[in-house]
Amino acid sequence: MTGLSPDDWIALRLSLKVAAVATLASLPFAIGVATVLARARFPGKTLLDAVVHLPLVMPPVVTGYLLLLAFGRRGPVGAWLESTFGLVLSFRWTGAALACAVMGFPLMVRAIRLSIEAIDARLGSAAATLGAPPAWRFLTVTLPLALPGVLAGAVLCFAKALGEFGATITFVSSIPGETRTLPSAIYAATQTPGGDATALRLTAVAVAVSIGALALSEWLARRVRRTVGGDA
């Protein structure tokens, strides 16, 4: 990565910041939704599951457009956030983090849900017989056993956020130094005469980071199988 220009470094640092914020901000919600989907029984559960996974099957541009309608400065949520907290998401790096969080959320939820479903429910029942309240059982029994899945889901979300393009560019555009992440920088380089070398450098960086994230996710997945007594 020694051949990267200052603008390339800015795009890389912005991508890492956006991906990290998207992952950390969505992690508590992903744990909560995954727990509900794994353990709870209620009418509309199938609908909730479909809504959670909708970003995986919808075109990313559609997701970005819906975010723009809702969180743009004229959207109902965006206008409220700006008037109440002074927070503007559209065409800001925070909006890029929101778009990446939405796109990576289903992957995180799925990994955590599978990990929770693999835990023997009788462990929680045994803790209940000892007088442990539900919240304490979750924090001391379920969550520690599901931790490898939580980490695997976080890595998958982070990797997805690093590669997110369609929803991000639709919602926050590609503003150098503000919203131009690694994928949008690659796209901009391919549209610039003589930008092939820059595009290749950035592509190599993106591939290396993605492979590292996927390798870490696979390692964590194996830890999940060992934790629940599966094959090593």
ZARO-264302 format. One line per field, with one value per residue (C-alpha): residue in three letters; chain; residue number from 1; z, x, y. Coordinates in Angstrom, 2 decimals, padded with zeros to 5 digits, always signed. Layout:
// residues N
resn <- [ala,...];
chain <- [A,...];
resi <- [NUM,...];
up <- [Z,...];
east <- [X,...];
north <- [Y,...];
//
This chain:
// residues 232
resn <- [met,thr,gly,leu,ser,pro,asp,asp,trp,ile,ala,leu,arg,leu,ser,leu,lys,val,ala,ala,val,ala,thr,leu,ala,ser,leu,pro,phe,ala,ile,gly,val,ala,thr,val,leu,ala,arg,ala,arg,phe,pro,gly,lys,thr,leu,leu,asp,ala,val,val,his,leu,pro,leu,val,met,pro,pro,val,val,thr,gly,tyr,leu,leu,leu,leu,ala,phe,gly,arg,arg,gly,pro,val,gly,ala,trp,leu,glu,ser,thr,phe,gly,leu,val,leu,ser,phe,arg,trp,thr,gly,ala,ala,leu,ala,cys,ala,val,met,gly,phe,pro,leu,met,val,arg,ala,ile,arg,leu,ser,ile,glu,ala,ile,asp,ala,arg,leu,gly,ser,ala,ala,ala,thr,leu,gly,ala,pro,pro,ala,trp,arg,phe,leu,thr,val,thr,leu,pro,leu,ala,leu,pro,gly,val,leu,ala,gly,ala,val,leu,cys,phe,ala,lys,ala,leu,gly,glu,phe,gly,ala,thr,ile,thr,phe,val,ser,ser,ile,pro,gly,glu,thr,arg,thr,leu,pro,ser,ala,ile,tyr,ala,ala,thr,gln,thr,pro,gly,gly,asp,ala,thr,ala,leu,arg,leu,thr,ala,val,ala,val,ala,val,ser,ile,gly,ala,leu,ala,leu,ser,glu,trp,leu,ala,arg,arg,val,arg,arg,thr,val,gly,gly,asp,ala];
chain <- [A,A,A,A,A,A,A,A,A,A,A,A,A,A,A,A,A,A,A,A,A,A,A,A,A,A,A,A,A,A,A,A,A,A,A,A,A,A,A,A,A,A,A,A,A,A,A,A,A,A,A,A,A,A,A,A,A,A,A,A,A,A,A,A,A,A,A,A,A,A,A,A,A,A,A,A,A,A,A,A,A,A,A,A,A,A,A,A,A,A,A,A,A,A,A,A,A,A,A,A,A,A,A,A,A,A,A,A,A,A,A,A,A,A,A,A,A,A,A,A,A,A,A,A,A,A,A,A,A,A,A,A,A,A,A,A,A,A,A,A,A,A,A,A,A,A,A,A,A,A,A,A,A,A,A,A,A,A,A,A,A,A,A,A,A,A,A,A,A,A,A,A,A,A,A,A,A,A,A,A,A,A,A,A,A,A,A,A,A,A,A,A,A,A,A,A,A,A,A,A,A,A,A,A,A,A,A,A,A,A,A,A,A,A,A,A,A,A,A,A,A,A,A,A,A,A,A,A,A,A,A,A];
resi <- [1,2,3,4,5,6,7,8,9,10,11,12,13,14,15,16,17,18,19,20,21,22,23,24,25,26,27,28,29,30,31,32,33,34,35,36,37,38,39,40,41,42,43,44,45,46,47,48,49,50,51,52,53,54,55,56,57,58,59,60,61,62,63,64,65,66,67,68,69,70,71,72,73,74,75,76,77,78,79,80,81,82,83,84,85,86,87,88,89,90,91,92,93,94,95,96,97,98,99,100,101,102,103,104,105,106,107,108,109,110,111,112,113,114,115,116,117,118,119,120,121,122,123,124,125,126,127,128,129,130,131,132,133,134,135,136,137,138,139,140,141,142,143,144,145,146,147,148,149,150,151,152,153,154,155,156,157,158,159,160,161,162,163,164,165,166,167,168,169,170,171,172,173,174,175,176,177,178,179,180,181,182,183,184,185,186,187,188,189,190,191,192,193,194,195,196,197,198,199,200,201,202,203,204,205,206,207,208,209,210,211,212,213,214,215,216,217,218,219,220,221,222,223,224,225,226,227,228,229,230,231,232];
up <- [+000.00,-000.24,-003.67,-002.38,-002.88,-000.08,-001.56,-001.58,+002.08,+002.90,+001.16,+002.96,+006.39,+005.75,+004.72,+007.88,+010.05,+008.36,+008.60,+012.26,+013.25,+011.25,+012.93,+016.50,+016.25,+014.85,+017.05,+020.08,+017.83,+015.96,+019.22,+020.32,+017.02,+016.70,+020.22,+019.47,+016.22,+017.85,+021.07,+020.90,+019.45,+018.39,+015.50,+012.76,+013.43,+009.79,+008.68,+011.01,+009.67,+006.10,+006.89,+008.55,+005.51,+002.93,+002.23,+001.06,-001.76,-002.70,-005.09,-002.96,-004.92,-003.74,-000.14,-000.55,-002.10,+000.74,+003.21,+001.34,+001.50,+005.22,+006.50,+003.99,+005.20,+003.89,+005.04,+008.20,+010.26,+008.80,+009.35,+012.96,+013.66,+012.24,+014.11,+017.39,+017.54,+014.66,+013.11,+009.31,+007.71,+003.99,+002.12,+005.31,+006.41,+009.18,+006.48,+004.83,+008.16,+008.37,+004.85,+005.56,+008.85,+007.09,+004.41,+006.85,+009.53,+008.03,+007.89,+011.51,+012.68,+010.84,+012.30,+015.84,+015.46,+014.31,+017.24,+019.75,+018.21,+018.60,+022.37,+024.43,+025.85,+028.89,+030.11,+030.52,+032.15,+034.65,+035.49,+035.94,+038.50,+040.48,+040.58,+037.82,+036.17,+032.35,+031.78,+034.00,+032.27,+028.93,+030.08,+031.92,+029.90,+026.41,+025.44,+026.46,+024.55,+021.54,+021.62,+018.74,+016.58,+017.67,+016.65,+013.36,+012.59,+013.43,+011.08,+008.28,+008.81,+008.81,+005.57,+003.96,+005.05,+003.50,+000.15,+000.20,-002.82,-004.20,-001.11,+000.01,-003.22,-003.60,-000.07,+000.46,-003.04,-003.48,-001.93,-001.63,+002.00,+003.28,+001.74,-000.87,+000.56,-001.02,-003.42,-004.63,-005.01,-007.21,-009.29,-009.62,-010.72,-013.44,-014.77,-014.85,-017.85,-016.76,-013.50,-014.15,-011.98,-009.06,-009.50,-009.49,-006.33,-004.49,-005.75,-004.38,-001.01,-000.98,-001.90,+000.79,+003.51,+002.43,+002.36,+005.81,+007.17,+005.61,+006.91,+010.39,+010.07,+009.06,+012.00,+014.35,+012.78,+013.57,+017.13,+017.21,+016.09,+018.71,+021.41,+020.76,+020.44,+016.65,+014.48,+015.00];
east <- [+000.00,+003.04,+001.90,-001.31,-001.77,-002.97,-006.50,-006.37,-005.37,-008.22,-010.68,-009.23,-009.34,-012.88,-013.95,-012.48,-014.13,-017.51,-017.34,-016.31,-019.05,-021.66,-020.68,-020.48,-023.68,-025.75,-024.30,-026.62,-029.69,-028.50,-028.07,-031.57,-033.25,-031.32,-032.35,-036.00,-035.89,-034.06,-036.03,-039.36,-042.63,-045.12,-047.45,-045.61,-042.25,-041.97,-042.69,-040.02,-037.54,-038.39,-037.99,-034.62,-033.31,-034.91,-031.68,-030.05,-032.54,-033.47,-031.22,-028.83,-029.86,-033.45,-032.26,-030.25,-033.20,-035.50,-032.91,-032.77,-036.56,-036.65,-033.39,-032.81,-033.09,-036.66,-037.53,-039.62,-036.84,-034.04,-035.89,-036.64,-033.03,-031.77,-034.28,-033.92,-030.26,-028.70,-027.76,-027.61,-027.13,-027.65,-024.43,-022.40,-020.08,-022.55,-025.12,-022.62,-022.30,-026.08,-026.33,-023.54,-025.18,-028.48,-026.81,-024.67,-027.36,-028.94,-025.59,-024.88,-028.33,-028.12,-024.73,-025.82,-029.18,-027.59,-025.20,-028.02,-030.16,-027.25,-027.15,-028.97,-032.04,-031.85,-028.85,-031.05,-033.74,-031.21,-030.15,-033.81,-034.27,-031.43,-033.34,-031.56,-033.82,-034.14,-031.77,-029.12,-029.50,-028.98,-025.88,-024.24,-025.32,-026.58,-024.35,-021.00,-021.85,-022.98,-019.93,-018.08,-021.17,-021.44,-017.83,-018.33,-021.40,-019.56,-016.73,-019.18,-020.95,-017.61,-016.56,-019.93,-019.63,-016.18,-017.56,-020.89,-021.43,-024.98,-026.90,-024.08,-023.64,-027.41,-027.86,-024.71,-023.18,-019.37,-017.89,-014.07,-012.98,-016.57,-018.38,-015.97,-015.24,-013.03,-015.67,-016.76,-013.12,-012.54,-015.59,-014.42,-010.98,-012.47,-014.38,-011.27,-008.90,-005.65,-007.16,-006.64,-003.53,-005.34,-008.31,-006.01,-004.22,-007.45,-008.90,-005.88,-006.36,-010.08,-009.44,-006.78,-008.97,-012.00,-010.04,-008.67,-012.14,-013.62,-010.74,-011.31,-015.03,-014.39,-012.05,-014.68,-017.32,-015.16,-014.92,-018.71,-018.90,-016.34,-018.15,-021.47,-019.87,-019.76,-016.91,-013.56];
north <- [+000.00,+002.26,+003.48,+005.01,+008.74,+011.07,+010.97,+007.17,+007.12,+009.48,+007.14,+004.12,+005.77,+006.99,+003.48,+001.99,+004.66,+004.25,+000.45,+000.55,+003.01,+001.07,-002.20,-000.90,+001.14,-001.73,-004.50,-004.02,-003.91,-007.00,-008.91,-007.92,-008.79,-012.06,-013.06,-012.34,-014.31,-017.22,-017.56,-015.72,-016.99,-014.33,-013.43,-011.59,-013.21,-014.29,-010.73,-009.35,-011.89,-010.84,-007.13,-007.73,-009.60,-007.30,-005.32,-008.55,-009.07,-005.50,-003.58,-001.48,+001.61,+001.10,+000.86,+004.05,+005.85,+004.82,+006.06,+009.36,+009.69,+008.93,+010.43,+013.21,+016.81,+016.91,+013.40,+012.89,+011.34,+013.45,+016.72,+015.72,+014.76,+018.05,+020.22,+018.35,+017.35,+019.27,+015.92,+015.75,+012.34,+012.90,+013.69,+013.22,+010.41,+009.60,+008.87,+006.54,+004.73,+004.44,+003.02,+000.52,-000.48,-001.16,-003.26,-005.25,-005.68,-008.85,-010.63,-009.78,-010.83,-014.14,-015.08,-014.20,-015.93,-019.18,-019.03,-018.51,-021.25,-023.68,-023.11,-025.73,-023.99,-026.26,-024.26,-021.21,-023.31,-024.64,-021.08,-020.15,-022.91,-021.30,-018.04,-016.12,-013.50,-013.49,-010.56,-012.12,-015.50,-013.82,-011.92,-014.81,-017.87,-017.05,-014.15,-015.72,-018.91,-016.88,-014.59,-016.31,-015.87,-012.25,-011.67,-013.51,-011.42,-008.22,-009.16,-009.95,-006.63,-004.81,-006.51,-005.74,-002.10,-001.84,-002.99,-001.16,+001.09,+001.26,+002.37,+004.65,+006.57,+006.97,+008.30,+010.38,+010.67,+010.56,+013.70,+013.63,+013.69,+013.41,+010.43,+009.03,+005.62,+002.96,+001.54,+004.98,+006.01,+002.96,+003.84,+007.46,+006.27,+004.07,+007.09,+009.29,+009.20,+007.60,+006.40,+002.70,+002.51,+004.13,+001.81,-001.22,-000.09,+000.55,-002.74,-004.61,-002.94,-003.75,-007.39,-007.77,-006.29,-008.34,-011.61,-010.89,-010.19,-013.33,-015.47,-014.10,-014.77,-018.39,-018.87,-017.50,-019.75,-022.77,-021.54,-021.50,-025.13,-026.18,-024.23,-025.95,-029.37,-029.67,-030.84,-029.19];
//
